[in-house]
Amino acid sequence: MCYNRVKGVNFPLLNIFQDAGYELGLLVNNYDVVLDRALINRYKVNIDYDSVYVDLDDTIIVNNKVNLMVVKFLYQCLNNEKKIILISKSIEDNKTGYLEKFRIKQLFDDVIWLDENESKADYILDEKSIFIDDSFSQRNEVYEKKGIYTFDTSMIELLICDKI
C-alpha cells in the first residue's frame, strides 16, 4: 500500500470516497520507485527545556551541507515554541552571509558569535536549556559549568518526536 500511495494511489481514501458515492479517478505518477523498509529508533524521554543552544560548524553545517537531522529537530523546536539560540565560534568572515547561504538565518531567536578563547558556557543563561555541539570538550565544559543536558549530533535522534 505504501508503494502505491507514493505513486499517487491512496487505497483507504479511495475506499472512503467509493462508499460515499463519489465519482472516482486515478492519477498514477509514472516514475520508478524502489521501496526500502527499515527499522528506525524512536524514543520517549523526560527532558524539559525551554531553550536550545546549538553550534554551527560541524553541527548544523557539516562538510558544506545542512545536517538534516539537526535542522529537523530545530524546526520541531520552532513548532513547540522553544527558543533557538545559535552559539558559534565560526571563523567565517561573513557570518550573516554564511547563514543566508544555507537559508537558516531566520531560524534563530538569537545569535551569539564568540571568539575562540571564549567559553560557550558563559553565554548560556537559561537554566531550562539544552546544548548541542559536535565538540566533546565544549559539551563537557557546558555540562560541568551549567549542569544541563548536552548532545552530540549523533544523539539528536533521541530528541526527535515524529508524532504529529
Kinemage of the C-alpha trace (Angstrom):
@kinemage 1
@onewidth
@group {chain A} dominant
@subgroup {mainchain}
@vectorlist {calphas} color= white
{ca met a 1} P 0.000 0.000 0.000
{ca cys a 2} L 2.759 2.472 0.838
{ca tyr a 3} L 4.314 1.861 -2.593
{ca asn a 4} L 1.072 2.742 -4.357
{ca arg a 5} L 0.450 5.743 -2.071
{ca val a 6} L 3.742 7.402 -3.064
{ca lys a 7} L 2.846 6.811 -6.706
{ca gly a 8} L -0.410 8.694 -6.112
{ca val a 9} L -2.972 5.994 -5.283
{ca asn a 10} L -4.338 6.101 -1.729
{ca phe a 11} L -6.463 2.938 -1.419
{ca pro a 12} L -8.023 3.686 2.001
{ca leu a 13} L -9.099 7.139 0.830
{ca leu a 14} L -10.436 5.707 -2.436
{ca asn a 15} L -12.488 3.216 -0.417
{ca ile a 16} L -13.996 6.044 1.665
{ca phe a 17} L -14.801 8.029 -1.494
{ca gln a 18} L -16.310 4.934 -3.130
{ca asp a 19} L -18.527 4.287 -0.088
{ca ala a 20} L -19.595 7.956 -0.163
{ca gly a 21} L -20.635 7.546 -3.802
{ca tyr a 22} L -18.085 9.900 -5.346
{ca glu a 23} L -17.008 9.566 -8.941
{ca leu a 24} L -13.512 8.076 -8.776
{ca gly a 25} L -10.443 8.691 -10.864
{ca leu a 26} L -6.791 7.824 -10.501
{ca leu a 27} L -3.685 9.839 -11.124
{ca val a 28} L -0.714 7.494 -11.034
{ca asn a 29} L 2.681 9.162 -11.296
{ca asn a 30} L 4.932 7.440 -13.803
{ca tyr a 31} L 8.275 7.324 -12.013
{ca asp a 32} L 10.350 4.427 -10.780
{ca val a 33} L 10.208 3.718 -7.063
{ca val a 34} L 12.347 1.389 -5.012
{ca leu a 35} L 10.931 0.745 -1.559
{ca asp a 36} L 13.285 0.021 1.313
{ca arg a 37} L 11.788 -0.675 4.703
{ca ala a 38} L 13.985 -0.295 7.734
{ca leu a 39} L 13.717 -0.266 11.460
{ca ile a 40} L 14.128 3.221 12.922
{ca asn a 41} L 14.619 4.250 16.507
{ca arg a 42} L 12.045 6.341 18.334
{ca tyr a 43} L 12.440 7.493 21.897
{ca lys a 44} L 10.349 8.917 24.678
{ca val a 45} L 12.417 10.960 27.114
{ca asn a 46} L 11.583 13.210 30.066
{ca ile a 47} L 13.785 16.187 29.252
{ca asp a 48} L 12.109 19.513 29.994
{ca tyr a 49} L 13.671 22.528 28.279
{ca asp a 50} L 12.654 25.937 27.014
{ca ser a 51} L 15.785 26.857 25.034
{ca val a 52} L 18.190 25.135 22.692
{ca tyr a 53} L 21.741 26.403 22.301
{ca val a 54} L 23.229 24.963 19.138
{ca asp a 55} L 26.615 25.173 17.441
{ca leu a 56} L 27.022 25.912 13.733
{ca asp a 57} L 30.182 24.432 12.205
{ca asp a 58} L 30.227 20.618 12.128
{ca thr a 59} L 26.858 20.607 13.896
{ca ile a 60} L 24.288 22.378 11.697
{ca ile a 61} L 26.630 22.668 8.715
{ca val a 62} L 28.764 19.585 8.058
{ca asn a 63} L 31.034 19.294 5.009
{ca asn a 64} L 29.386 22.372 3.487
{ca lys a 65} L 25.907 20.817 3.699
{ca val a 66} L 22.990 21.267 6.077
{ca asn a 67} L 22.698 18.495 8.670
{ca leu a 68} L 19.098 17.482 8.037
{ca met a 69} L 18.614 15.692 11.348
{ca val a 70} L 19.672 18.767 13.342
{ca val a 71} L 17.521 21.096 11.253
{ca lys a 72} L 14.574 18.713 11.602
{ca phe a 73} L 14.991 18.929 15.362
{ca leu a 74} L 15.286 22.729 15.256
{ca tyr a 75} L 12.050 23.003 13.291
{ca gln a 76} L 10.441 20.695 15.836
{ca cys a 77} L 11.607 23.173 18.486
{ca leu a 78} L 10.120 26.023 16.475
{ca asn a 79} L 6.791 24.176 16.290
{ca asn a 80} L 6.912 23.621 20.064
{ca glu a 81} L 7.771 27.274 20.778
{ca lys a 82} L 11.245 26.546 22.121
{ca lys a 83} L 13.795 29.338 21.907
{ca ile a 84} L 16.653 28.529 19.488
{ca ile a 85} L 19.995 30.236 20.068
{ca leu a 86} L 22.909 29.804 17.696
{ca ile a 87} L 26.176 29.905 19.635
{ca ser a 88} L 29.259 29.623 17.475
{ca lys a 89} L 32.970 30.248 17.221
{ca ser a 90} L 32.776 30.139 13.434
{ca ile a 91} L 35.783 31.553 11.611
{ca glu a 92} L 33.716 32.556 8.571
{ca asp a 93} L 34.440 36.141 7.526
{ca asn a 94} L 30.861 36.968 6.540
{ca lys a 95} L 28.913 35.141 9.225
{ca thr a 96} L 25.498 36.520 8.279
{ca gly a 97} L 26.156 35.688 4.630
{ca tyr a 98} L 27.131 32.163 5.674
{ca leu a 99} L 23.777 31.693 7.425
{ca glu a 100} L 21.976 33.147 4.410
{ca lys a 101} L 23.863 30.817 2.056
{ca phe a 102} L 22.284 27.822 3.810
{ca arg a 103} L 18.930 29.621 4.276
{ca ile a 104} L 18.941 29.205 8.051
{ca lys a 105} L 19.372 32.800 9.223
{ca gln a 106} L 15.729 33.261 10.280
{ca leu a 107} L 15.672 30.012 12.273
{ca phe a 108} L 17.304 31.522 15.351
{ca asp a 109} L 15.811 33.677 18.066
{ca asp a 110} L 19.297 34.883 18.935
{ca val a 111} L 22.792 34.501 17.501
{ca ile a 112} L 25.916 34.618 19.660
{ca trp a 113} L 29.263 34.857 17.857
{ca leu a 114} L 32.214 34.053 20.099
{ca asp a 115} L 35.963 34.354 19.809
{ca glu a 116} L 37.953 31.136 20.020
{ca asn a 117} L 39.108 31.863 23.586
{ca glu a 118} L 35.566 32.444 24.944
{ca ser a 119} L 33.557 29.792 26.748
{ca lys a 120} L 30.123 28.922 25.393
{ca ala a 121} L 29.085 28.050 28.940
{ca asp a 122} L 29.442 31.710 29.922
{ca tyr a 123} L 26.708 32.663 27.434
{ca ile a 124} L 24.144 30.019 28.323
{ca leu a 125} L 21.713 31.912 30.522
{ca asp a 126} L 18.551 29.793 30.599
{ca glu a 127} L 18.667 27.048 33.232
{ca lys a 128} L 15.977 25.090 31.367
{ca ser a 129} L 18.040 24.651 28.234
{ca ile a 130} L 19.922 22.014 26.293
{ca phe a 131} L 23.168 22.345 24.340
{ca ile a 132} L 24.060 20.726 21.003
{ca asp a 133} L 27.663 20.753 19.758
{ca asp a 134} L 29.996 18.375 17.945
{ca ser a 135} L 32.852 19.221 20.311
{ca phe a 136} L 33.162 16.926 23.325
{ca ser a 137} L 35.298 19.440 25.217
{ca gln a 138} L 32.700 22.185 24.767
{ca arg a 139} L 29.828 19.870 25.716
{ca asn a 140} L 31.752 18.732 28.770
{ca glu a 141} L 32.534 22.305 29.807
{ca val a 142} L 28.873 23.332 29.459
{ca tyr a 143} L 27.770 20.294 31.448
{ca glu a 144} L 30.313 20.963 34.202
{ca lys a 145} L 29.539 24.690 34.481
{ca lys a 146} L 25.784 24.693 33.819
{ca gly a 147} L 24.612 21.177 34.671
{ca ile a 148} L 22.366 20.997 31.601
{ca tyr a 149} L 21.956 18.144 29.151
{ca thr a 150} L 24.354 18.227 26.223
{ca phe a 151} L 24.102 16.381 22.927
{ca asp a 152} L 26.374 15.416 20.073
{ca thr a 153} L 24.828 15.322 16.594
{ca ser a 154} L 24.755 11.518 16.779
{ca met a 155} L 22.377 11.829 19.757
{ca ile a 156} L 19.788 14.079 18.065
{ca glu a 157} L 17.506 11.159 17.237
{ca leu a 158} L 16.716 10.971 20.974
{ca leu a 159} L 15.143 14.420 20.774
{ca ile a 160} L 13.090 13.881 17.603
{ca cys a 161} L 9.387 13.258 18.087
{ca asp a 162} L 7.861 12.007 14.829
{ca lys a 163} L 4.309 12.156 16.118
{ca ile a 164} L 2.209 14.950 14.666
